[in-house]
Amino acid sequence: QVQLVESGGGLVQAGGSLRLSCAASGVTFGRYGMGWHRQAPGKERELVAAISSGGSTYYSDSRKGRFTISRDNDKSIVYLQMNSLKPEDTAVYYCAARMTNIVRWQYWGRGTQVTVSS
């Protein structure tokens, strides 16, 4: 059974930092691309950052330079380091996984809340 469990969310002031973690089990982690998505109230879920099985990274334009995605294949964990947080970064952040060459995200975590106060 595949499980993705996010942690590290919380309340932070604008300008602060958080590091999200997503622990994966039930998958051969090194074969999966991983992504962080977020959904703010009243908005659609959007991709924030992704990292391929080979370590290539992608960021949505507004997060370049502020967010960093990384992975530890030995521990089956993917991280999202978020710096210079803004109130508009407030959302539920979800971890997702997909096998290489698969377009859709196959597995999802339950999410972790990030709230940035002004």
C-alpha positions as a Markdown table, in Angstrom:
| # | Residue | x | y | z |
|---|---|---|---|---|
| 1 | Gln | 0.0 | 0.0 | 0.0 |
| 2 | Val | 1.4 | 3.3 | -1.1 |
| 3 | Gln | 1.5 | 6.0 | 1.6 |
| 4 | Leu | 2.7 | 9.6 | 1.4 |
| 5 | Val | 2.8 | 11.4 | 4.7 |
| 6 | Glu | 3.5 | 15.1 | 4.8 |
| 7 | Ser | 4.8 | 17.0 | 7.8 |
| 8 | Gly | 6.4 | 20.3 | 8.7 |
| 9 | Gly | 3.5 | 22.7 | 8.0 |
| 10 | Gly | 2.4 | 25.3 | 10.5 |
| 11 | Leu | 2.0 | 29.0 | 11.2 |
| 12 | Val | 4.8 | 31.4 | 10.3 |
| 13 | Gln | 5.2 | 35.1 | 9.9 |
| 14 | Ala | 5.7 | 36.7 | 6.5 |
| 15 | Gly | 9.4 | 36.5 | 5.6 |
| 16 | Gly | 9.9 | 33.3 | 7.6 |
| 17 | Ser | 10.8 | 29.8 | 6.5 |
| 18 | Leu | 9.4 | 26.3 | 6.7 |
| 19 | Arg | 10.7 | 23.0 | 5.5 |
| 20 | Leu | 8.1 | 20.4 | 4.5 |
| 21 | Ser | 8.8 | 16.7 | 4.4 |
| 22 | Cys | 7.0 | 13.9 | 2.7 |
| 23 | Ala | 7.8 | 10.3 | 3.7 |
| 24 | Ala | 6.9 | 7.7 | 1.1 |
| 25 | Ser | 6.3 | 4.0 | 1.7 |
| 26 | Gly | 5.1 | 1.1 | -0.4 |
| 27 | Val | 6.9 | 2.3 | -3.5 |
| 28 | Thr | 10.4 | 2.0 | -4.9 |
| 29 | Phe | 11.1 | 5.6 | -4.2 |
| 30 | Gly | 13.9 | 6.0 | -6.6 |
| 31 | Arg | 11.7 | 5.2 | -9.6 |
| 32 | Tyr | 9.2 | 7.9 | -8.8 |
| 33 | Gly | 9.1 | 11.6 | -9.6 |
| 34 | Met | 7.8 | 13.6 | -6.7 |
| 35 | Gly | 6.0 | 16.8 | -6.6 |
| 36 | Trp | 4.6 | 19.4 | -4.1 |
| 37 | His | 1.3 | 20.9 | -4.9 |
| 38 | Arg | -0.8 | 23.4 | -3.0 |
| 39 | Gln | -4.4 | 24.4 | -2.8 |
| 40 | Ala | -5.5 | 27.7 | -1.3 |
| 41 | Pro | -9.1 | 28.3 | -0.2 |
| 42 | Gly | -11.4 | 28.8 | -3.2 |
| 43 | Lys | -8.6 | 28.0 | -5.6 |
| 44 | Glu | -7.6 | 25.1 | -7.7 |
| 45 | Arg | -4.7 | 22.8 | -6.7 |
| 46 | Glu | -1.5 | 23.9 | -8.4 |
| 47 | Leu | 1.9 | 22.4 | -8.8 |
| 48 | Val | 4.6 | 24.2 | -6.8 |
| 49 | Ala | 7.7 | 22.2 | -7.5 |
| 50 | Ala | 8.7 | 18.8 | -8.8 |
| 51 | Ile | 11.7 | 16.6 | -8.9 |
| 52 | Ser | 12.3 | 13.7 | -11.2 |
| 53 | Ser | 13.7 | 10.3 | -10.3 |
| 54 | Gly | 17.0 | 11.5 | -11.7 |
| 55 | Gly | 17.0 | 14.7 | -9.6 |
| 56 | Ser | 15.9 | 17.3 | -12.2 |
| 57 | Thr | 13.8 | 20.0 | -10.7 |
| 58 | Tyr | 10.9 | 22.2 | -11.9 |
| 59 | Tyr | 9.4 | 25.2 | -10.2 |
| 60 | Ser | 6.4 | 27.3 | -11.0 |
| 61 | Asp | 7.6 | 30.8 | -11.9 |
| 62 | Ser | 6.4 | 32.5 | -8.7 |
| 63 | Arg | 8.4 | 30.2 | -6.5 |
| 64 | Lys | 11.7 | 30.2 | -8.3 |
| 65 | Gly | 14.4 | 31.5 | -5.9 |
| 66 | Arg | 12.2 | 31.1 | -2.8 |
| 67 | Phe | 11.4 | 27.4 | -2.8 |
| 68 | Thr | 13.8 | 24.4 | -3.1 |
| 69 | Ile | 12.7 | 20.8 | -3.7 |
| 70 | Ser | 15.1 | 18.0 | -2.9 |
| 71 | Arg | 14.9 | 14.3 | -2.3 |
| 72 | Asp | 16.7 | 11.7 | -0.2 |
| 73 | Asn | 16.3 | 8.4 | -1.9 |
| 74 | Asp | 18.0 | 6.5 | 1.0 |
| 75 | Lys | 15.3 | 7.7 | 3.3 |
| 76 | Ser | 12.4 | 7.9 | 0.8 |
| 77 | Ile | 11.7 | 11.5 | 1.7 |
| 78 | Val | 11.1 | 14.5 | -0.5 |
| 79 | Tyr | 11.6 | 18.0 | 1.0 |
| 80 | Leu | 10.3 | 21.5 | 0.2 |
| 81 | Gln | 12.3 | 24.3 | 1.7 |
| 82 | Met | 10.3 | 27.5 | 1.6 |
| 83 | Asn | 12.0 | 30.8 | 2.3 |
| 84 | Ser | 10.7 | 34.4 | 2.3 |
| 85 | Leu | 7.2 | 33.2 | 2.8 |
| 86 | Lys | 4.3 | 35.5 | 1.9 |
| 87 | Pro | 0.7 | 35.5 | 3.0 |
| 88 | Glu | -0.3 | 34.3 | -0.5 |
| 89 | Asp | 1.7 | 31.1 | 0.2 |
| 90 | Thr | -1.0 | 30.1 | 2.7 |
| 91 | Ala | -2.5 | 26.8 | 1.5 |
| 92 | Val | -2.7 | 23.1 | 2.1 |
| 93 | Tyr | 0.5 | 21.6 | 0.6 |
| 94 | Tyr | 0.2 | 18.1 | -0.9 |
| 95 | Cys | 2.9 | 15.7 | -1.8 |
| 96 | Ala | 2.4 | 13.5 | -4.9 |
| 97 | Ala | 4.2 | 10.8 | -6.7 |
| 98 | Arg | 4.3 | 9.4 | -10.2 |
| 99 | Met | 6.4 | 6.9 | -12.0 |
| 100 | Thr | 8.8 | 8.0 | -14.6 |
| 101 | Asn | 7.1 | 8.7 | -18.0 |
| 102 | Ile | 3.7 | 8.8 | -16.4 |
| 103 | Val | 2.0 | 12.2 | -16.9 |
| 104 | Arg | -0.6 | 12.1 | -14.1 |
| 105 | Trp | 0.2 | 12.1 | -10.5 |
| 106 | Gln | -0.6 | 8.7 | -9.2 |
| 107 | Tyr | -0.4 | 8.9 | -5.5 |
| 108 | Trp | -1.2 | 11.8 | -3.1 |
| 109 | Gly | -0.7 | 12.5 | 0.5 |
| 110 | Arg | -3.3 | 14.1 | 2.8 |
| 111 | Gly | -1.7 | 17.4 | 2.9 |
| 112 | Thr | -0.2 | 19.8 | 5.5 |
| 113 | Gln | -1.4 | 23.2 | 6.3 |
| 114 | Val | 0.9 | 26.2 | 5.8 |
| 115 | Thr | -0.4 | 29.5 | 7.1 |
| 116 | Val | 1.7 | 32.7 | 6.6 |
| 117 | Ser | 0.6 | 35.7 | 8.7 |
| 118 | Ser | 1.2 | 39.3 | 7.6 |
